[in-house]
Amino acid sequence: MTLNELRGYYDSYEKNLAKEFYTPLFRSANVVDRVSCYFSSKALALYATGLEEFAHRPGTRYRLIISEDIDKDDFDAIQRGERNLEESDHFLAERLREDLTLAEKTSLEMLVELISTGIVEIKIALVNDGLFHYKWAYVEGPDNERMVMLGSNNETEAAIRKNYESFDFRPYYESDNFKENFEMMWQDKKPGMIIKS
């Protein structure tokens, strides 16, 4: 499946978002740069089969920028994964990526493994006043396919399973500047906010 085949409007009351969008998205994408106000590792468990295929392809990358409003268990799992990645060498991380199986792991174990292998990277956004509330994604696939996801959805189990959420997944246009905007945030160069590991 190509990313363009996922193009369309998604509504959580009409569709099973994990099955009809997230799992095929990760099966088709090479790069996912996601900005989400809220994050929960439980979301990853909902589309674990897609993430497992994503993880086994060389060079795939899933980067998230989230708000500081995060569950302590998820925060601790992120820190454990980052420590594991720092302590292992690049060759070992690549071997772990090849052998990664997610199906029987808890959502927290899955998050630790994905960060430990360098597949997932997470940074936290702080703003001077209020809450970091962006919600979008820039996605790249094979053959320079580029798409963008825009809407109300967060990267949480509730957003995927329970809440009324909607978003569009459409081709990326140069005038969108989502790719550049994400890189500025990732490098902590976006005025009005601080982005930290």
PELINUR-V588053 format. One record per backbone hydrogen bond with DSSP energy under -1.0 kcal/mol. NH is the residue of the N-H (numbers start at 1). CO is the residue of the C=O. Records with the same first field share a line. If there is no record, write none. Layout:
# PELINUR-V588053
NH->CO, CO
This chain:
# PELINUR-V588053
6->3
7->4
8->169
10->167
12->165
14->11
15->11
17->15
20->16
21->17
22->17
23->18
25->21
26->22
27->23
28->24
29->25
30->140
31->140
32->61
33->138
34->63
35->136
36->65
40->155
43->40
45->41
51->47
52->48
53->49
54->50
55->51
56->52
57->54
60->57
61->30
62->119
63->32
64->121
65->34
66->123
67->37
70->68
75->71
76->72
77->73
78->74
79->75
80->76
81->77
82->78
83->79
84->80
85->81
86->82
87->83
88->84
93->89
94->90
95->91
96->92
97->93
98->94
99->95
105->102
110->106
111->107
112->108
113->109
114->110
115->111
116->112
117->113
118->115
119->114
120->114
121->62
123->64
124->196
125->66
126->194
136->35
137->149
138->33
139->147
140->31
141->145
145->142
147->139
148->170
149->137
150->168
151->135
152->166
155->38
156->154
160->156
161->157
162->158
163->158
167->10
168->150
169->8
170->148
172->146
176->173
181->177
182->178
183->179
184->180
185->181
186->182
187->183
188->185
189->184
193->190
194->126
196->124
